[in-house]
């Protein structure tokens, strides 16, 4: 049964401007440790790819926060929600700390889709109730 649906569109130019204004502090506020490492590596090789990576994570986390109905209120926080990927490339939600506990206690699962184009990143998230346990990935997944 569907618990919630969330979608978000993010202007990549806004993310680029925030990075120019605040530098790594902005990325560190949005990204988990694993995501930050991926962002740093991508940004070093090709800065625009780093901007897009950050924009897709921002968008996916916004969509997830809407699907669970909390917005950016505790236990939802940027760094406790990680967007990873399976070996197949499929994006997955990886939760940490209090957010993971909250999510699992409700028997929820999440599906997420992300995309980006020149000026925009967009995400869609569906959260379902399972009645038992969660299929959210428990350990850090490889990142895009």
C-alpha positions in Angstrom: 0.0 0.0 0.0 1.3 3.5 -0.9 2.3 5.5 2.2 3.4 8.6 0.2 4.6 9.9 -3.1 7.1 12.7 -3.5 8.6 14.5 -6.5 11.0 17.4 -6.9 12.6 19.4 -9.6 15.8 21.3 -8.9 17.4 24.0 -10.9 21.0 23.0 -11.5 22.0 26.7 -11.8 20.7 27.3 -8.3 23.0 24.5 -6.9 25.9 25.9 -8.9 25.3 29.4 -7.4 25.1 27.9 -3.9 28.4 26.1 -4.4 30.0 29.3 -5.7 28.7 31.2 -2.6 29.3 28.6 0.1 31.8 26.2 -1.4 32.2 22.7 0.1 30.2 23.7 3.2 27.0 23.6 1.1 27.9 20.1 -0.3 28.8 18.9 3.2 25.4 20.0 4.5 23.5 18.1 1.8 25.5 14.9 1.3 26.3 11.9 3.5 29.9 11.0 4.0 29.9 8.5 1.2 28.1 10.9 -1.1 30.5 13.7 -0.2 33.5 11.5 -1.2 31.9 10.7 -4.6 31.1 14.4 -5.1 34.6 15.4 -4.3 36.1 12.9 -6.7 33.7 13.9 -9.5 34.2 17.6 -8.9 38.0 17.2 -9.1 37.8 15.5 -12.5 35.0 17.5 -14.0 33.4 20.3 -11.9 30.1 20.3 -13.9 29.6 16.6 -13.2 30.0 17.3 -9.5 27.3 20.0 -9.7 24.9 17.6 -11.4 25.6 14.9 -8.8 24.8 17.3 -6.0 21.7 18.5 -7.8 20.3 15.0 -8.2 21.0 14.1 -4.6 19.3 17.3 -3.4 16.3 16.6 -5.6 16.0 12.9 -4.5 16.2 13.8 -0.8 13.5 16.4 -1.3 11.3 13.9 -3.0 11.9 11.3 -0.3 11.2 13.8 2.5 7.8 14.7 0.8 7.0 11.0 0.3 7.4 10.2 4.0 5.4 13.3 4.9 8.0 15.0 7.1 9.6 17.6 4.8 12.9 18.6 6.4 11.8 18.0 10.0 13.4 15.5 12.3 14.1 12.7 12.1 14.5 13.6 8.4 17.8 15.3 7.6 20.0 15.8 4.6 22.9 13.7 5.8 20.8 10.8 7.3 19.3 10.1 3.8 21.7 8.8 1.2 21.0 8.1 -2.4 23.2 5.2 -3.6 23.0 2.8 -6.4 23.0 -1.0 -6.9 25.5 -2.7 -9.2 22.8 -2.5 -11.9 22.8 1.3 -11.6 19.3 1.4 -10.0 19.2 4.2 -7.4 18.4 3.3 -3.8 17.6 5.1 -0.6 20.1 4.3 2.2 19.1 5.6 5.6 21.1 6.2 8.7 20.6 6.9 12.4 17.3 8.1 13.8 15.8 8.4 10.3 16.6 4.7 9.6 15.0 3.7 13.0 11.9 5.9 12.3 11.5 4.4 8.8 12.0 0.8 9.8 9.6 1.1 12.8 6.8 1.9 10.4 7.6 -1.0 8.0 8.3 1.2 5.1 10.1 0.7 1.8 11.2 3.3 -0.7 11.6 3.4 -4.5 13.4 6.4 -6.0 14.2 7.6 -9.6 16.5 10.4 -10.5 17.3 12.2 -13.7 19.1 15.3 -14.9 19.3 17.4 -18.0 21.2 20.6 -18.7 19.4 23.0 -16.3 17.3 20.6 -14.1 17.5 17.6 -11.9 14.3 15.8 -11.1 13.3 12.9 -8.8 10.3 10.8 -8.0 9.9 8.7 -4.8 7.2 6.2 -3.8 7.2 5.0 -0.2 5.1 1.9 0.6 4.0 0.1 3.7 5.1 -3.5 4.0 3.7 -4.5 7.3 7.1 -5.9 8.4 10.7 -4.9 8.1 12.1 -2.5 5.5 13.7 -3.1 2.1 15.6 0.1 2.3 19.3 -0.8 1.9 21.0 -1.1 5.3 24.6 -0.5 4.3 26.2 2.1 2.2 25.6 1.5 -1.5 28.1 2.5 -4.2 27.3 5.9 -5.5 26.6 7.2 -9.0 
